[in-house]
Amino acid sequence: MVKLTGLNKIKTSVFISGTGSNLKNLIIFSKTKNSPISINLIISNNTNAKGLRYASQFKIEKRIFNFKNNKVAEKNILIYLKKNKINFICLAGFMKILSKNFIQKFKGKIINIHPSLLPKYKGLNTHQKAIINNDRFAGCTVHYVSEKLDSGRIIMQKKVKISAKDNLTSLTKKVLKKEHELYPASILKIFS
Ligand code: GRF
């Protein structure tokens, strides 16, 4: 686990592939005086990721890497992380699986947000699975990234009740709202 030692905030990179609502939320959080992190680099595998707009909006450096060859992409990402003195990584809707080698290099310094109450529903389509199974609760988890997908140590979770009226859209919205509370709370917990 990383400890906040100096007066400076921990230089953090957020990895995204899509909308970036968690990224936006983390940027806003990072600007508060309580935040132990600053966001200095946004990384994506997807040129069309909507969330990339927050890079220009908040004047944060962004880099896009082509994952056609994962090894090359990761090698180049590591160069940028080093160049920007990044020592903490938040995955936020990043749709690529990072290699064992990459994870080792940032051991205990990569966290992810997943839209289910892990260990339930690893992988994709978590809300659909919860609805199909008539679950009473859904939720989200922030966890350390380990070599096994969605299996690293859990930092924090938040639950939401699934009501009879819920569908995929409403449940996604409900959980996302909780995600926006959970990600900053988890970061505070890690560095407290
Ligand atoms: C979130 O539901 C997150 O848990 C999952 O992907 C989604 C990303 O949403 N990993 P956004 O791009 O942050 O809006």
Boltz pocket constraint, residues with backbone or C-beta under 6 A from the ligand:
constraints:
  - pocket:
      binder: B
      contacts: [[A, 16], [A, 18], [A, 19], [A, 20], [A, 21], [A, 22], [A, 23], [A, 51], [A, 92], [A, 93], [A, 94], [A, 113], [A, 114], [A, 115], [A, 140], [A, 176], [A, 179]]
      max_distance: 6.0
